[in-house]
Amino acid sequence: MNNAYGNQDCPPLMSDGRHVTDYRPSCYVHDLILRQNGITNSYDLKMLLTHQAMQLQENNRQYYDQKNACVSCGDYYQADPNGHLKYWDGYNQRIQYQPRGSK
């Protein structure tokens, strides 16, 4: 773990996404989806992936949330050892910054 506070239950500070990469072979994941859903042909697989895409994405998100949430920090771990986030939050409030699309 290379996080600034040394919390061993928090995910590492990697902005390249290695901590959420699935290193299993794609053929293994493919076969797992087939077996878990009782799929025997490519058409049924296509229908599953088309109609259940949002649910599959949600399942993956929940898995990675559970795997990478920081228990000792409450929810998600956001390292800011130098306190820069407070500075920029204050700056955004002073200039009344609103991200594009939010009102």
Buried (B, 14 or more C-beta within 10 A) or exposed (E): EEBEBEBEEBBEEEEEEEEBEEEEEEEEEEEEBBEEEEBEEEEEBEEBEEEBEEEEEEEEEEEBEEEBBBEEBEEEBEBEEEEEEEEEEEEEEEEEEEEEEEE
